[in-house]
Amino acid sequence: MNGIQFGGPSPTTFDFGLMGGMFSMLLAWIVLLFVFSGVLMWLWNITITRIFNIREITYWEAFRLLIIAAILFGKIGFNR
């Protein structure tokens, strides 16, 4: 075949490498944080408000509660 090479990488493929993987993980964590905030708000509003007769919380209050819980009970950035 006189040096003609078939196959190999396609010109449309791109290898993200380590930085692409880290970006994907960061993006996934951010999306999960927003989804969990909505779930927390919904669960709080259908449960706690009826049990203790208190007001419902907003989406951003649920978001802040998740961050506070992660700081108090999570392992954010600490190698133990």
PAGUGU-398636 format. One record per atom (N, C-alpha, C): residue number from 1; atom name; x, y, z. Coordinates in steps of 0.2 Angstrom, whole numbers, padded with zeros to 4 digits. Each point is the difference from the previous one (the first is absolute). Layout:
PAGUGU-398636
+-----+------+-------+-------+-------+
: seq : atom :    c1 :    c2 :    c3 :
+-----+------+-------+-------+-------+
: NUM :   CA :     X :     Y :     Z :
...
+-----+------+-------+-------+-------+
end
This chain:
PAGUGU-398636
+-----+------+-------+-------+-------+
: seq : atom :    c1 :    c2 :    c3 :
+-----+------+-------+-------+-------+
:   1 :    N :  0004 : -0006 :  0000 :
:   1 :   CA : -0004 :  0006 :  0000 :
:   1 :    C :  0004 :  0006 :  0000 :
:   2 :    N :  0006 :  0000 : -0001 :
:   2 :   CA :  0005 :  0006 : -0001 :
:   2 :    C : -0001 :  0005 :  0005 :
:   3 :    N :  0000 : -0001 :  0007 :
:   3 :   CA :  0000 :  0005 :  0005 :
:   3 :    C : -0006 :  0003 :  0001 :
:   4 :    N : -0006 : -0003 : -0003 :
:   4 :   CA : -0006 :  0003 :  0002 :
:   4 :    C : -0003 : -0003 :  0006 :
:   5 :    N : -0002 :  0003 :  0005 :
:   5 :   CA : -0002 : -0002 :  0006 :
:   5 :    C : -0007 :  0001 :  0001 :
:   6 :    N : -0004 : -0006 :  0002 :
:   6 :   CA : -0007 :  0001 :  0001 :
:   6 :    C : -0001 : -0001 :  0007 :
:   7 :    N : -0006 :  0003 :  0003 :
:   7 :   CA : -0001 :  0000 :  0007 :
:   7 :    C :  0003 :  0005 :  0004 :
:   8 :    N :  0001 : -0001 :  0006 :
:   8 :   CA :  0004 :  0005 :  0004 :
:   8 :    C : -0005 :  0005 :  0003 :
:   9 :    N :  0002 :  0005 :  0003 :
:   9 :   CA : -0005 :  0005 :  0003 :
:   9 :    C : -0003 :  0004 : -0005 :
:  10 :    N : -0007 :  0001 :  0001 :
:  10 :   CA : -0004 :  0004 : -0004 :
:  10 :    C :  0002 :  0008 :  0001 :
:  11 :    N : -0001 :  0004 : -0005 :
:  11 :   CA :  0002 :  0007 :  0001 :
:  11 :    C : -0006 :  0003 :  0004 :
:  12 :    N : -0005 : -0003 :  0001 :
:  12 :   CA : -0005 :  0003 :  0004 :
:  12 :    C :  0000 : -0002 :  0008 :
:  13 :    N :  0004 : -0005 :  0001 :
:  13 :   CA :  0001 : -0002 :  0007 :
:  13 :    C :  0005 :  0005 :  0004 :
:  14 :    N : -0002 :  0001 :  0006 :
:  14 :   CA :  0004 :  0004 :  0005 :
:  14 :    C :  0001 : -0003 :  0006 :
:  15 :    N :  0006 :  0000 :  0003 :
:  15 :   CA :  0001 : -0003 :  0006 :
:  15 :    C :  0001 :  0005 :  0006 :
:  16 :    N : -0005 :  0000 :  0004 :
:  16 :   CA :  0000 :  0005 :  0005 :
:  16 :    C :  0005 : -0001 :  0005 :
:  17 :    N :  0003 : -0005 :  0001 :
:  17 :   CA :  0005 : -0002 :  0005 :
:  17 :    C : -0002 :  0002 :  0007 :
:  18 :    N :  0005 :  0001 :  0004 :
:  18 :   CA : -0001 :  0001 :  0008 :
:  18 :    C : -0005 :  0006 :  0001 :
:  19 :    N :  0001 :  0006 : -0003 :
:  19 :   CA : -0003 :  0006 :  0001 :
:  19 :    C : -0008 : -0001 : -0002 :
:  20 :    N : -0001 : -0003 : -0006 :
:  20 :   CA : -0007 : -0001 : -0002 :
:  20 :    C : -0003 : -0005 :  0005 :
:  21 :    N :  0003 : -0005 :  0003 :
:  21 :   CA : -0003 : -0004 :  0005 :
:  21 :    C : -0002 :  0004 :  0006 :
:  22 :    N :  0005 :  0004 :  0002 :
:  22 :   CA : -0001 :  0004 :  0007 :
:  22 :    C : -0006 :  0005 : -0002 :
:  23 :    N :  0000 :  0003 : -0005 :
:  23 :   CA : -0006 :  0004 : -0002 :
:  23 :    C : -0006 : -0003 :  0000 :
:  24 :    N :  0000 : -0006 : -0003 :
:  24 :   CA : -0007 : -0004 :  0000 :
:  24 :    C : -0002 : -0002 :  0007 :
:  25 :    N :  0005 : -0002 :  0004 :
:  25 :   CA : -0002 : -0001 :  0007 :
:  25 :    C : -0002 :  0006 :  0004 :
:  26 :    N :  0003 :  0005 : -0001 :
:  26 :   CA : -0003 :  0007 :  0003 :
:  26 :    C : -0007 :  0001 : -0002 :
:  27 :    N : -0001 :  0000 : -0006 :
:  27 :   CA : -0006 :  0001 : -0003 :
:  27 :    C : -0006 : -0005 :  0003 :
:  28 :    N :  0002 : -0006 :  0000 :
:  28 :   CA : -0004 : -0005 :  0003 :
:  28 :    C : -0002 :  0002 :  0007 :
:  29 :    N :  0005 :  0002 :  0004 :
:  29 :   CA : -0001 :  0002 :  0007 :
:  29 :    C : -0005 :  0006 :  0001 :
:  30 :    N :  0001 :  0005 : -0005 :
:  30 :   CA : -0004 :  0006 :  0001 :
:  30 :    C : -0007 : -0002 : -0002 :
:  31 :    N : -0001 : -0004 : -0005 :
:  31 :   CA : -0007 : -0002 : -0002 :
:  31 :    C : -0003 : -0004 :  0005 :
:  32 :    N :  0004 : -0005 :  0003 :
:  32 :   CA : -0003 : -0004 :  0006 :
:  32 :    C : -0002 :  0005 :  0006 :
:  33 :    N :  0004 :  0005 :  0001 :
:  33 :   CA : -0002 :  0005 :  0006 :
:  33 :    C : -0006 :  0003 : -0001 :
:  34 :    N : -0001 :  0002 : -0007 :
:  34 :   CA : -0007 :  0004 : -0001 :
:  34 :    C : -0006 : -0005 :  0000 :
:  35 :    N :  0001 : -0006 : -0002 :
:  35 :   CA : -0005 : -0005 :  0000 :
:  35 :    C : -0002 : -0002 :  0007 :
:  36 :    N :  0006 : -0001 :  0004 :
:  36 :   CA : -0002 : -0002 :  0007 :
:  36 :    C : -0003 :  0006 :  0004 :
:  37 :    N :  0002 :  0006 : -0002 :
:  37 :   CA : -0004 :  0006 :  0003 :
:  37 :    C : -0007 :  0000 : -0001 :
:  38 :    N : -0002 : -0002 : -0006 :
:  38 :   CA : -0007 :  0000 : -0002 :
:  38 :    C : -0004 : -0006 :  0004 :
:  39 :    N :  0004 : -0006 :  0001 :
:  39 :   CA : -0003 : -0005 :  0003 :
:  39 :    C : -0001 :  0001 :  0008 :
:  40 :    N :  0005 :  0003 :  0002 :
:  40 :   CA :  0000 :  0002 :  0008 :
:  40 :    C : -0006 :  0005 :  0001 :
:  41 :    N :  0000 :  0005 : -0004 :
:  41 :   CA : -0006 :  0005 :  0000 :
:  41 :    C : -0007 : -0004 :  0000 :
:  42 :    N :  0000 : -0004 : -0005 :
:  42 :   CA : -0007 : -0004 :  0000 :
:  42 :    C : -0001 : -0004 :  0006 :
:  43 :    N :  0005 : -0004 :  0002 :
:  43 :   CA : -0001 : -0004 :  0006 :
:  43 :    C : -0001 :  0004 :  0006 :
:  44 :    N :  0003 :  0005 :  0001 :
:  44 :   CA : -0001 :  0005 :  0006 :
:  44 :    C : -0007 :  0002 :  0000 :
:  45 :    N : -0002 :  0003 : -0006 :
:  45 :   CA : -0007 :  0003 :  0000 :
:  45 :    C : -0005 : -0005 :  0000 :
:  46 :    N :  0000 : -0006 : -0002 :
:  46 :   CA : -0005 : -0005 :  0001 :
:  46 :    C :  0000 : -0003 :  0007 :
:  47 :    N :  0006 :  0000 :  0004 :
:  47 :   CA :  0000 : -0004 :  0006 :
:  47 :    C :  0001 :  0005 :  0006 :
:  48 :    N :  0005 :  0004 :  0000 :
:  48 :   CA :  0001 :  0004 :  0006 :
:  48 :    C : -0005 :  0005 :  0002 :
:  49 :    N : -0002 :  0003 : -0006 :
:  49 :   CA : -0005 :  0006 :  0001 :
:  49 :    C : -0007 : -0003 :  0003 :
:  50 :    N : -0002 : -0006 : -0001 :
:  50 :   CA : -0006 : -0003 :  0003 :
:  50 :    C :  0001 : -0003 :  0007 :
:  51 :    N :  0006 : -0002 :  0001 :
:  51 :   CA :  0001 : -0003 :  0007 :
:  51 :    C :  0001 :  0005 :  0005 :
:  52 :    N :  0004 :  0005 : -0002 :
:  52 :   CA :  0002 :  0006 :  0005 :
:  52 :    C : -0004 :  0006 : -0001 :
:  53 :    N : -0004 :  0000 : -0005 :
:  53 :   CA : -0004 :  0006 : -0001 :
:  53 :    C :  0004 :  0007 : -0001 :
:  54 :    N :  0005 : -0001 : -0005 :
:  54 :   CA :  0004 :  0006 : -0001 :
:  54 :    C :  0000 :  0001 : -0008 :
:  55 :    N :  0003 :  0006 : -0002 :
:  55 :   CA : -0001 :  0002 : -0006 :
:  55 :    C :  0004 : -0004 : -0005 :
:  56 :    N : -0002 :  0000 : -0007 :
:  56 :   CA :  0004 : -0004 : -0005 :
:  56 :    C :  0006 :  0004 : -0001 :
:  57 :    N :  0005 : -0004 : -0003 :
:  57 :   CA :  0007 :  0003 : -0002 :
:  57 :    C :  0000 :  0001 : -0007 :
:  58 :    N :  0004 :  0005 : -0002 :
:  58 :   CA :  0001 :  0001 : -0007 :
:  58 :    C :  0006 : -0004 : -0003 :
:  59 :    N :  0001 :  0000 : -0007 :
:  59 :   CA :  0005 : -0004 : -0003 :
:  59 :    C :  0007 :  0002 :  0003 :
:  60 :    N :  0001 :  0007 :  0000 :
:  60 :   CA :  0007 :  0002 :  0002 :
:  60 :    C :  0001 : -0001 :  0008 :
:  61 :    N : -0005 : -0001 :  0004 :
:  61 :   CA :  0001 : -0002 :  0007 :
:  61 :    C :  0002 : -0007 :  0000 :
:  62 :    N : -0003 : -0004 : -0004 :
:  62 :   CA :  0002 : -0007 :  0000 :
:  62 :    C :  0007 : -0001 : -0003 :
:  63 :    N :  0002 :  0004 : -0005 :
:  63 :   CA :  0007 :  0000 : -0002 :
:  63 :    C :  0005 :  0002 :  0005 :
:  64 :    N : -0002 :  0005 :  0004 :
:  64 :   CA :  0005 :  0002 :  0006 :
:  64 :    C :  0000 : -0005 :  0005 :
:  65 :    N : -0006 : -0004 :  0001 :
:  65 :   CA :  0000 : -0005 :  0005 :
:  65 :    C :  0005 : -0006 : -0002 :
:  66 :    N :  0000 : -0002 : -0006 :
:  66 :   CA :  0004 : -0005 : -0002 :
:  66 :    C :  0007 :  0002 :  0000 :
:  67 :    N :  0002 :  0006 : -0001 :
:  67 :   CA :  0007 :  0003 :  0001 :
:  67 :    C :  0002 : -0001 :  0007 :
:  68 :    N : -0004 :  0003 :  0005 :
:  68 :   CA :  0001 : -0001 :  0007 :
:  68 :    C :  0001 : -0007 :  0002 :
:  69 :    N : -0004 : -0004 : -0002 :
:  69 :   CA :  0000 : -0007 :  0002 :
:  69 :    C :  0007 : -0003 : -0003 :
:  70 :    N :  0002 :  0002 : -0006 :
:  70 :   CA :  0006 : -0003 : -0003 :
:  70 :    C :  0006 :  0002 :  0004 :
:  71 :    N :  0000 :  0007 :  0003 :
:  71 :   CA :  0005 :  0002 :  0003 :
:  71 :    C :  0001 : -0003 :  0007 :
:  72 :    N : -0006 : -0001 :  0004 :
:  72 :   CA :  0000 : -0003 :  0006 :
:  72 :    C :  0001 : -0007 :  0000 :
:  73 :    N : -0003 : -0004 : -0004 :
:  73 :   CA :  0000 : -0007 :  0000 :
:  73 :    C :  0004 : -0003 : -0005 :
:  74 :    N :  0002 :  0003 : -0006 :
:  74 :   CA :  0004 : -0003 : -0005 :
:  74 :    C :  0007 :  0001 :  0000 :
:  75 :    N :  0004 : -0003 : -0005 :
:  75 :   CA :  0007 :  0000 :  0000 :
:  75 :    C :  0002 :  0004 : -0006 :
:  76 :    N : -0002 :  0006 :  0000 :
:  76 :   CA :  0002 :  0005 : -0005 :
:  76 :    C :  0007 :  0002 :  0000 :
:  77 :    N :  0005 : -0002 : -0004 :
:  77 :   CA :  0006 :  0002 : -0001 :
:  77 :    C :  0005 : -0003 :  0006 :
:  78 :    N : -0002 : -0004 :  0004 :
:  78 :   CA :  0004 : -0002 :  0006 :
:  78 :    C :  0002 : -0007 : -0001 :
:  79 :    N :  0006 : -0002 :  0000 :
:  79 :   CA :  0002 : -0007 :  0000 :
:  79 :    C :  0001 : -0003 :  0007 :
:  80 :    N : -0005 : -0004 :  0002 :
:  80 :   CA :  0001 : -0003 :  0007 :
:  80 :    C :  0002 : -0007 :  0000 :
+-----+------+-------+-------+-------+
end
